[in-house]
């Protein structure tokens, strides 16, 4: 790589920010005209979340908070970062994620009364490319808000709060073990988290609280699961994920947006490590 190429790569976030700001401006203008750049898929949005799927989701999401409440509050010394142990943890998380994904999908498929209700929950197999396209569009809309909040929160970052993937890259580089480390955030996490937070939790919240509070609360829980200060930038991402899912009623669109965002982060982390380019997201 030539001396100028790292600086050209550093312009990518700036280009994406400008594109994102322009799209957000266009979206705001269209909204004032009574139009939406992300059209609503269904006029009647009423859909029932299977009760068992909701109970399992709430139990899984609330378990970490309950453990904190009922555990002793003694200060535990943070251990030094162990790359091998973290990779083993990633593999264990992948297994747990597969079980959760398979179990919840099975419960939903067996519980939903008809195909129309299933489609309203977002499980559509028509025009797959268009659904992915809305995910990519959502990524561009979300980019500027997420990036700018991350920049504002960057002074709060420390060695202890640094993302484990970045610390792993700094320690080991891109080796064969990195396949599993990348597979988790780029593929498995979007599949599981969009099922939990958007398809089940957000849909249930909207039925009881309305769109605004439902999307915001689902985004809040989604962000809080990622820890501080990352949660500050994850919250606006959750808002855009919620909007794209709710408007298009597409699990694939939400997963695509989430996957593109995480893949971008992995690429930026690689550039940051190999070429020492600042990368706040």
TORKOL-460847 format. One record per residue (C-alpha): x, y, z. Coordinates in Angstrom, 2 decimals. Example, Ala and Ser with C-alpha at 12.3 -4.5 7.8 and 13.67 -1.06 7.14 Angstrom:
c1,c2,c3
12.30,-4.50,7.80
13.67,-1.06,7.14
# end
This chain:
c1,c2,c3
0.00,0.00,0.00
1.36,3.43,-0.96
1.78,6.25,1.56
-1.29,8.07,0.24
-3.69,5.11,0.34
-4.30,5.10,4.12
-5.38,8.73,3.88
-7.70,7.93,0.99
-9.22,5.14,3.08
-9.71,7.63,5.92
-11.97,9.63,3.59
-14.47,6.76,3.37
-16.24,7.67,6.66
-16.40,11.32,5.59
-17.97,10.35,2.27
-20.50,8.11,4.03
-21.35,10.87,6.54
-22.07,13.35,3.74
-24.16,10.78,1.87
-26.02,9.91,5.07
-26.73,13.56,5.90
-28.07,14.15,2.39
-30.36,11.11,2.65
-31.61,12.21,6.06
-32.35,15.64,4.65
-34.23,14.08,1.75
-36.14,11.89,4.19
-37.10,14.89,6.34
-38.24,16.82,3.27
-40.29,13.88,2.01
-41.91,13.50,5.44
-42.98,17.16,5.40
-44.57,16.51,2.01
-46.51,13.59,3.47
-44.35,10.98,1.76
-41.98,8.36,3.15
-38.74,7.18,1.58
-39.31,3.92,3.47
-42.94,3.15,2.56
-45.17,1.26,4.95
-45.69,-2.37,3.93
-49.09,-2.97,5.57
-51.99,-0.62,6.32
-53.19,-2.88,9.12
-50.13,-3.50,11.30
-51.87,-5.44,14.06
-50.04,-8.69,14.67
-49.80,-10.92,17.72
-46.44,-12.09,19.05
-46.57,-15.73,20.19
-46.77,-15.69,23.99
-44.16,-18.39,24.54
-41.69,-16.61,22.21
-42.26,-13.38,24.16
-41.76,-15.07,27.54
-38.54,-16.75,26.38
-37.26,-13.47,24.92
-37.98,-11.46,28.07
-36.39,-14.15,30.23
-33.25,-14.13,28.09
-32.98,-10.33,27.91
-33.69,-9.73,31.60
-31.44,-12.52,32.92
-28.22,-10.38,32.99
-29.98,-7.57,34.89
-31.49,-9.99,37.40
-28.11,-11.61,37.97
-26.63,-8.20,38.74
-29.43,-7.38,41.18
-29.20,-10.67,43.10
-25.43,-11.04,42.99
-23.21,-9.53,45.68
-21.99,-6.07,44.67
-18.36,-6.56,45.61
-15.95,-4.90,43.22
-14.30,-7.54,41.05
-10.90,-6.86,39.61
-10.98,-6.85,35.81
-8.70,-9.61,34.50
-6.13,-8.95,31.80
-7.31,-9.51,28.26
-6.76,-13.15,27.24
-7.07,-13.59,23.46
-7.37,-17.40,23.55
-10.01,-17.32,26.28
-11.95,-14.68,24.39
-11.96,-16.80,21.20
-13.23,-19.76,23.23
-15.94,-17.48,24.58
-16.90,-16.48,21.04
-17.30,-20.15,20.05
-19.46,-20.80,23.12
-21.56,-17.72,22.31
-22.05,-19.00,18.76
-23.45,-22.28,20.07
-25.80,-20.50,22.49
-26.90,-18.11,19.71
-27.71,-21.00,17.37
-29.82,-22.65,20.07
-31.70,-19.40,20.77
-32.26,-18.69,17.07
-33.45,-22.21,16.30
-35.64,-22.41,19.39
-37.39,-19.06,18.89
-37.95,-19.62,15.17
-39.44,-23.04,15.93
-41.78,-21.57,18.56
-42.88,-18.81,16.18
-43.47,-21.13,13.24
-45.50,-23.55,15.36
-47.48,-20.83,17.15
-48.48,-18.42,14.37
-51.96,-19.18,13.13
-51.60,-18.38,9.41
-49.19,-17.23,6.74
-50.47,-13.63,6.80
-49.56,-13.26,10.48
-46.15,-14.78,9.76
-45.54,-12.28,6.95
-46.60,-9.40,9.22
-43.95,-10.52,11.70
-41.39,-10.00,8.94
-40.79,-13.53,7.66
-41.12,-12.85,3.94
-39.41,-14.66,1.09
-40.57,-12.41,-1.75
-38.28,-9.88,-3.48
-35.29,-10.77,-1.32
-33.04,-8.31,-3.17
-35.44,-5.46,-2.43
-35.54,-6.36,1.26
-31.72,-6.36,1.40
-31.78,-3.06,-0.49
-33.90,-1.46,2.24
-31.37,-2.77,4.77
-28.54,-1.08,2.86
-30.60,2.11,2.62
-31.18,2.01,6.37
-27.43,1.64,6.94
-26.78,4.82,4.97
-29.49,6.70,6.87
-28.12,5.54,10.22
-24.45,6.11,9.43
-24.14,9.84,10.21
-26.10,9.80,13.50
-24.25,6.72,14.75
-20.82,7.94,13.65
-21.26,11.44,15.06
-22.48,10.14,18.43
-19.53,7.75,18.53
-17.17,10.64,17.86
-18.74,12.64,20.69
-18.43,9.64,23.04
-14.86,8.74,22.04
-13.28,10.62,25.03
-15.14,8.18,27.29
-13.36,5.18,25.76
-10.55,3.53,27.71
-8.42,0.40,27.41
-10.96,-1.45,29.55
-13.95,-0.37,27.44
-12.23,-0.94,24.08
-14.14,-3.41,21.93
-12.73,-6.95,22.46
-12.52,-7.50,18.69
-10.23,-4.50,18.32
-8.11,-5.70,21.24
-7.95,-9.15,19.65
-6.82,-7.70,16.33
-4.15,-5.70,18.10
-2.97,-8.85,19.88
-3.26,-11.55,17.19
-3.97,-9.91,13.83
-6.12,-11.71,11.24
-5.45,-15.43,11.71
-7.50,-18.54,10.97
-9.28,-18.24,14.33
-10.66,-14.88,13.24
-13.28,-16.57,11.03
-15.40,-17.38,14.08
-14.75,-13.98,15.63
-16.00,-12.24,12.47
-18.85,-14.69,11.84
-20.40,-13.87,15.23
-20.95,-10.08,14.75
-21.48,-10.11,10.98
-23.84,-13.09,10.66
-25.04,-14.64,13.90
-25.54,-11.50,16.03
-27.78,-9.76,13.44
-29.89,-12.91,13.02
-30.41,-13.40,16.75
-30.64,-9.78,17.92
-33.10,-8.68,15.22
-35.32,-11.62,16.09
-35.17,-10.74,19.81
-35.31,-6.95,19.74
-37.29,-6.14,16.62
-39.50,-9.09,15.62
-40.54,-10.05,19.15
-39.83,-7.27,21.66
-40.51,-4.22,19.46
-43.65,-5.73,17.92
-45.04,-6.46,21.39
-44.11,-3.01,22.73
-45.73,-1.23,19.78
-48.97,-3.13,20.32
-49.12,-1.79,23.89
-47.33,1.60,23.68
-47.52,2.72,20.06
-44.82,3.15,17.43
-42.73,5.92,18.96
-42.36,4.43,22.44
-42.17,0.87,21.13
-39.29,1.57,18.76
-37.48,3.77,21.30
-37.74,1.27,24.16
-36.62,-1.65,21.99
-33.65,0.47,20.85
-32.86,1.34,24.48
-32.74,-2.30,25.57
-30.75,-3.18,22.45
-28.21,-0.45,23.21
-27.92,-1.20,26.93
-26.96,-4.80,26.14
-23.80,-3.52,24.40
-22.34,-1.74,27.41
-21.25,1.84,28.01
-20.04,3.93,26.18
-20.76,1.90,23.00
-24.46,1.99,23.92
-24.55,5.74,23.20
-24.03,5.18,19.47
-25.89,1.87,19.38
-29.11,3.60,20.48
-29.57,5.63,17.24
-28.68,2.50,15.29
-31.48,0.71,17.14
-33.89,3.50,16.21
-33.13,3.11,12.50
-33.29,-0.68,12.76
-36.69,-0.30,14.37
-37.97,2.09,11.72
-36.82,-0.06,8.80
-38.30,-3.20,10.35
-41.58,-1.56,11.30
-42.13,0.18,7.96
-41.17,-2.74,5.76
-42.12,-5.60,8.09
-39.01,-7.40,6.91
-36.76,-9.47,9.15
-34.31,-9.71,6.23
-34.13,-5.91,5.89
-33.35,-5.45,9.60
-30.77,-8.25,9.58
-29.15,-6.81,6.44
-28.85,-3.32,7.97
-27.35,-4.78,11.16
-24.97,-7.07,9.25
-23.72,-4.28,6.96
-23.09,-2.05,9.97
-21.10,-4.74,11.77
-19.18,-5.71,8.63
-18.23,-2.07,8.12
-16.96,-1.92,11.70
-14.82,-5.03,11.20
-13.28,-3.53,8.06
-12.60,-0.22,9.79
-11.04,-2.03,12.74
-8.74,-3.89,10.33
-7.72,-0.62,8.66
-7.18,0.99,12.04
-4.92,-1.82,13.27
-2.91,-2.30,10.08
-2.51,1.36,9.07
-3.03,3.20,12.36
-5.96,5.24,11.05
-8.37,6.59,13.69
-11.67,4.74,13.44
-14.27,5.76,16.03
-16.87,3.31,14.75
# end
